Amino acid sequence: MATGSEAGKPAEVVLEWPKQDKKRMLHAVYRVGDLDRTIKCYTECFGMKLLRKRDVPEEKYTNAFLGFGPEDSNFALELTYNYGVDKYDIGAGFGHFAIAHEDVYKLAETIKSSSCCKITREPGPVKGGSTVIAFAPDPDGYMFELIQRGPTPEPLCQVMLRVGELDRSIMFYEKVL
């Protein structure tokens, strides 16, 4: 659904901008309580790859970057583990990440058969539509929506955030980013 300044433009005009604009989201950063447990979940359940990991003992943290392809061409998740902190509040603003997959039913079975993740919304059509979705939280409670779509070069396809002022947020993303 087009919003803001894009609402009155024909679809072919709106879809043309990604071909001209080379900016892209690089990664999302968030903190986890057990880095190895979360890496296991993302690689075994969601099919991501550990792209790189670095420990910074003098600052007492470790980062791990995970995704579905190289960072120079794909969106990644940057997990941060701060030494000695095993739990964080997620906050009311974060909604979920979304992963596109050709067969959400099969992916949900893979997740259910693992020891590191679970399904909290069984696969099925979204209310009022036909798109098949499911939901799976990671070990820290960050939610992942699984969306059934055809093949895609970018499976990590959405980040859902809750905002206080929709029009102001749209203007920020359109004008600033």
Short mmCIF file of the C-alpha atoms (twelve columns), coordinates in Angstrom:
data_MODEL
# 
_entry.id   MODEL 
# 
loop_
_atom_site.group_PDB 
_atom_site.id 
_atom_site.type_symbol 
_atom_site.label_atom_id 
_atom_site.label_alt_id 
_atom_site.label_comp_id 
_atom_site.label_asym_id 
_atom_site.label_seq_id 
_atom_site.Cartn_x 
_atom_site.Cartn_y 
_atom_site.Cartn_z 
_atom_site.pdbx_PDB_model_num 
ATOM 1   C CA . MET A 1   0.000  0.000   0.000   1 
ATOM 2   C CA . ALA A 2   1.444  3.347   -0.996  1 
ATOM 3   C CA . THR A 3   1.517  6.023   1.686   1 
ATOM 4   C CA . GLY A 4   2.621  9.615   2.044   1 
ATOM 5   C CA . SER A 5   3.861  11.273  -1.132  1 
ATOM 6   C CA . GLU A 6   3.772  7.966   -3.067  1 
ATOM 7   C CA . ALA A 7   -0.005 7.490   -2.731  1 
ATOM 8   C CA . GLY A 8   -0.960 9.456   -5.837  1 
ATOM 9   C CA . LYS A 9   1.725  8.087   -8.152  1 
ATOM 10  C CA . PRO A 10  1.266  5.160   -10.585 1 
ATOM 11  C CA . ALA A 11  2.778  1.865   -9.376  1 
ATOM 12  C CA . GLU A 12  5.382  1.777   -12.158 1 
ATOM 13  C CA . VAL A 13  6.718  5.176   -10.992 1 
ATOM 14  C CA . VAL A 14  6.860  4.108   -7.340  1 
ATOM 15  C CA . LEU A 15  8.647  0.862   -8.229  1 
ATOM 16  C CA . GLU A 16  11.229 2.685   -10.355 1 
ATOM 17  C CA . TRP A 17  13.044 4.378   -7.445  1 
ATOM 18  C CA . PRO A 18  14.909 1.264   -6.204  1 
ATOM 19  C CA . LYS A 19  16.540 0.961   -9.628  1 
ATOM 20  C CA . GLN A 20  17.871 4.525   -9.363  1 
ATOM 21  C CA . ASP A 21  18.689 4.739   -5.631  1 
ATOM 22  C CA . LYS A 22  21.651 2.662   -4.481  1 
ATOM 23  C CA . LYS A 23  21.149 3.203   -0.725  1 
ATOM 24  C CA . ARG A 24  20.161 0.186   1.328   1 
ATOM 25  C CA . MET A 25  19.767 -0.888  4.935   1 
ATOM 26  C CA . LEU A 26  22.970 -2.592  6.087   1 
ATOM 27  C CA . HIS A 27  22.103 -4.209  9.407   1 
ATOM 28  C CA . ALA A 28  20.029 -4.047  12.582  1 
ATOM 29  C CA . VAL A 29  21.827 -4.173  15.940  1 
ATOM 30  C CA . TYR A 30  20.391 -5.583  19.137  1 
ATOM 31  C CA . ARG A 31  21.580 -7.190  22.350  1 
ATOM 32  C CA . VAL A 32  21.219 -10.831 23.302  1 
ATOM 33  C CA . GLY A 33  21.765 -12.670 26.572  1 
ATOM 34  C CA . ASP A 34  23.485 -15.800 25.225  1 
ATOM 35  C CA . LEU A 35  25.270 -15.256 21.933  1 
ATOM 36  C CA . ASP A 36  26.044 -18.906 21.162  1 
ATOM 37  C CA . ARG A 37  22.436 -19.973 21.851  1 
ATOM 38  C CA . THR A 38  21.122 -17.244 19.540  1 
ATOM 39  C CA . ILE A 39  23.611 -18.068 16.778  1 
ATOM 40  C CA . LYS A 40  22.510 -21.713 16.989  1 
ATOM 41  C CA . CYS A 41  18.853 -20.665 16.673  1 
ATOM 42  C CA . TYR A 42  19.443 -18.411 13.670  1 
ATOM 43  C CA . THR A 43  21.624 -20.912 11.813  1 
ATOM 44  C CA . GLU A 44  19.769 -24.153 12.612  1 
ATOM 45  C CA . CYS A 45  16.184 -22.883 12.651  1 
ATOM 46  C CA . PHE A 46  16.121 -19.923 10.274  1 
ATOM 47  C CA . GLY A 47  18.914 -21.020 7.922   1 
ATOM 48  C CA . MET A 48  21.094 -17.940 8.364   1 
ATOM 49  C CA . LYS A 49  24.867 -18.055 8.179   1 
ATOM 50  C CA . LEU A 50  27.335 -16.711 10.712  1 
ATOM 51  C CA . LEU A 51  29.086 -14.056 8.610   1 
ATOM 52  C CA . ARG A 52  31.618 -12.915 11.173  1 
ATOM 53  C CA . LYS A 53  32.213 -12.714 14.892  1 
ATOM 54  C CA . ARG A 54  34.523 -10.503 16.922  1 
ATOM 55  C CA . ASP A 55  35.324 -10.349 20.601  1 
ATOM 56  C CA . VAL A 56  36.338 -7.035  22.163  1 
ATOM 57  C CA . PRO A 57  37.453 -8.012  25.702  1 
ATOM 58  C CA . GLU A 58  38.756 -4.558  26.610  1 
ATOM 59  C CA . GLU A 59  35.204 -3.209  26.087  1 
ATOM 60  C CA . LYS A 60  33.565 -6.392  27.459  1 
ATOM 61  C CA . TYR A 61  31.396 -7.308  24.484  1 
ATOM 62  C CA . THR A 62  31.219 -9.697  21.530  1 
ATOM 63  C CA . ASN A 63  29.490 -9.071  18.180  1 
ATOM 64  C CA . ALA A 64  28.218 -11.608 15.685  1 
ATOM 65  C CA . PHE A 65  26.821 -10.790 12.242  1 
ATOM 66  C CA . LEU A 66  24.320 -13.209 10.712  1 
ATOM 67  C CA . GLY A 67  22.367 -13.182 7.484   1 
ATOM 68  C CA . PHE A 68  21.477 -15.020 4.299   1 
ATOM 69  C CA . GLY A 69  24.307 -13.671 2.172   1 
ATOM 70  C CA . PRO A 70  27.429 -11.506 2.187   1 
ATOM 71  C CA . GLU A 71  27.143 -8.193  4.029   1 
ATOM 72  C CA . ASP A 72  28.218 -6.220  0.965   1 
ATOM 73  C CA . SER A 73  24.984 -7.215  -0.777  1 
ATOM 74  C CA . ASN A 74  22.580 -8.491  1.919   1 
ATOM 75  C CA . PHE A 75  20.926 -7.167  5.066   1 
ATOM 76  C CA . ALA A 76  22.446 -8.611  8.257   1 
ATOM 77  C CA . LEU A 77  21.638 -8.848  11.939  1 
ATOM 78  C CA . GLU A 78  24.347 -7.689  14.323  1 
ATOM 79  C CA . LEU A 79  23.980 -9.403  17.683  1 
ATOM 80  C CA . THR A 80  25.788 -7.878  20.643  1 
ATOM 81  C CA . TYR A 81  26.542 -9.790  23.816  1 
ATOM 82  C CA . ASN A 82  27.697 -7.608  26.720  1 
ATOM 83  C CA . TYR A 83  29.716 -9.634  29.220  1 
ATOM 84  C CA . GLY A 84  27.675 -10.587 32.265  1 
ATOM 85  C CA . VAL A 85  24.267 -9.453  30.941  1 
ATOM 86  C CA . ASP A 86  21.958 -12.379 30.246  1 
ATOM 87  C CA . LYS A 87  18.613 -10.658 29.640  1 
ATOM 88  C CA . TYR A 88  17.238 -7.457  28.076  1 
ATOM 89  C CA . ASP A 89  13.827 -5.837  27.829  1 
ATOM 90  C CA . ILE A 90  12.824 -5.766  24.169  1 
ATOM 91  C CA . GLY A 91  10.754 -2.596  24.456  1 
ATOM 92  C CA . ALA A 92  7.384  -1.583  23.098  1 
ATOM 93  C CA . GLY A 93  8.705  -0.074  19.839  1 
ATOM 94  C CA . PHE A 94  10.123 -3.241  18.309  1 
ATOM 95  C CA . GLY A 95  7.656  -5.428  16.433  1 
ATOM 96  C CA . HIS A 96  9.402  -8.194  14.506  1 
ATOM 97  C CA . PHE A 97  11.813 -9.167  11.774  1 
ATOM 98  C CA . ALA A 98  10.447 -11.027 8.754   1 
ATOM 99  C CA . ILE A 99  12.000 -13.871 6.800   1 
ATOM 100 C CA . ALA A 100 10.674 -14.800 3.356   1 
ATOM 101 C CA . HIS A 101 10.661 -18.522 2.592   1 
ATOM 102 C CA . GLU A 102 9.222  -20.604 -0.243  1 
ATOM 103 C CA . ASP A 103 7.525  -23.064 2.149   1 
ATOM 104 C CA . VAL A 104 6.594  -21.675 5.570   1 
ATOM 105 C CA . TYR A 105 4.961  -24.985 6.555   1 
ATOM 106 C CA . LYS A 106 8.261  -26.809 6.007   1 
ATOM 107 C CA . LEU A 107 10.273 -24.100 7.784   1 
ATOM 108 C CA . ALA A 108 7.884  -24.257 10.747  1 
ATOM 109 C CA . GLU A 109 8.417  -28.033 10.968  1 
ATOM 110 C CA . THR A 110 12.193 -27.516 10.951  1 
ATOM 111 C CA . ILE A 111 11.847 -24.998 13.777  1 
ATOM 112 C CA . LYS A 112 9.505  -27.239 15.797  1 
ATOM 113 C CA . SER A 113 11.904 -30.173 15.506  1 
ATOM 114 C CA . SER A 114 14.805 -28.119 16.860  1 
ATOM 115 C CA . SER A 115 15.740 -27.656 20.478  1 
ATOM 116 C CA . CYS A 116 16.443 -23.933 20.154  1 
ATOM 117 C CA . CYS A 117 13.254 -22.309 18.804  1 
ATOM 118 C CA . LYS A 118 9.497  -22.773 18.737  1 
ATOM 119 C CA . ILE A 119 6.498  -21.668 16.688  1 
ATOM 120 C CA . THR A 120 4.016  -19.387 18.468  1 
ATOM 121 C CA . ARG A 121 1.648  -18.902 15.522  1 
ATOM 122 C CA . GLU A 122 1.168  -21.927 13.322  1 
ATOM 123 C CA . PRO A 123 1.484  -21.426 9.559   1 
ATOM 124 C CA . GLY A 124 -1.642 -20.332 7.757   1 
ATOM 125 C CA . PRO A 125 -3.179 -17.476 5.819   1 
ATOM 126 C CA . VAL A 126 -3.057 -14.000 7.346   1 
ATOM 127 C CA . LYS A 127 -6.460 -12.781 8.565   1 
ATOM 128 C CA . GLY A 128 -8.385 -11.316 5.652   1 
ATOM 129 C CA . GLY A 129 -5.830 -12.451 3.069   1 
ATOM 130 C CA . SER A 130 -4.098 -15.380 1.458   1 
ATOM 131 C CA . THR A 131 -0.422 -14.851 2.343   1 
ATOM 132 C CA . VAL A 132 0.811  -17.714 4.518   1 
ATOM 133 C CA . ILE A 133 2.649  -16.590 7.654   1 
ATOM 134 C CA . ALA A 134 3.862  -18.015 10.960  1 
ATOM 135 C CA . PHE A 135 5.674  -16.544 13.970  1 
ATOM 136 C CA . ALA A 136 8.699  -17.806 15.882  1 
ATOM 137 C CA . PRO A 137 10.454 -16.024 18.748  1 
ATOM 138 C CA . ASP A 138 14.216 -16.335 19.161  1 
ATOM 139 C CA . PRO A 139 15.667 -17.376 22.550  1 
ATOM 140 C CA . ASP A 140 15.629 -13.753 23.780  1 
ATOM 141 C CA . GLY A 141 12.023 -13.153 22.723  1 
ATOM 142 C CA . TYR A 142 12.673 -11.188 19.515  1 
ATOM 143 C CA . MET A 143 9.872  -12.140 17.158  1 
ATOM 144 C CA . PHE A 144 10.348 -13.401 13.599  1 
ATOM 145 C CA . GLU A 145 7.497  -13.483 11.108  1 
ATOM 146 C CA . LEU A 146 7.897  -16.188 8.486   1 
ATOM 147 C CA . ILE A 147 6.293  -15.115 5.190   1 
ATOM 148 C CA . GLN A 148 5.682  -17.513 2.316   1 
ATOM 149 C CA . ARG A 149 7.044  -16.016 -0.925  1 
ATOM 150 C CA . GLY A 150 8.744  -17.228 -4.057  1 
ATOM 151 C CA . PRO A 151 12.514 -17.244 -4.387  1 
ATOM 152 C CA . THR A 152 14.128 -14.005 -3.219  1 
ATOM 153 C CA . PRO A 153 17.711 -12.757 -3.097  1 
ATOM 154 C CA . GLU A 154 16.951 -11.095 0.265   1 
ATOM 155 C CA . PRO A 155 15.109 -13.474 2.655   1 
ATOM 156 C CA . LEU A 156 15.576 -11.133 5.642   1 
ATOM 157 C CA . CYS A 157 12.979 -8.844  4.151   1 
ATOM 158 C CA . GLN A 158 11.292 -6.685  6.798   1 
ATOM 159 C CA . VAL A 159 11.748 -4.988  10.135  1 
ATOM 160 C CA . MET A 160 8.503  -3.968  11.833  1 
ATOM 161 C CA . LEU A 161 8.683  -1.059  14.267  1 
ATOM 162 C CA . ARG A 162 5.844  0.591   16.164  1 
ATOM 163 C CA . VAL A 163 5.809  4.376   15.929  1 
ATOM 164 C CA . GLY A 164 4.028  7.110   17.875  1 
ATOM 165 C CA . GLU A 165 3.386  9.491   14.977  1 
ATOM 166 C CA . LEU A 166 2.932  7.705   11.644  1 
ATOM 167 C CA . ASP A 167 3.065  10.759  9.347   1 
ATOM 168 C CA . ARG A 168 6.180  12.112  11.077  1 
ATOM 169 C CA . SER A 169 7.859  8.699   10.816  1 
ATOM 170 C CA . ILE A 170 6.997  8.361   7.118   1 
ATOM 171 C CA . MET A 171 8.455  11.807  6.478   1 
ATOM 172 C CA . PHE A 172 11.649 10.840  8.327   1 
ATOM 173 C CA . TYR A 173 12.142 7.658   6.316   1 
ATOM 174 C CA . GLU A 174 11.288 9.321   2.997   1 
ATOM 175 C CA . LYS A 175 13.253 12.541  3.467   1 
ATOM 176 C CA . VAL A 176 16.143 11.652  5.768   1 
ATOM 177 C CA . LEU A 177 16.848 8.077   4.769   1 
# 
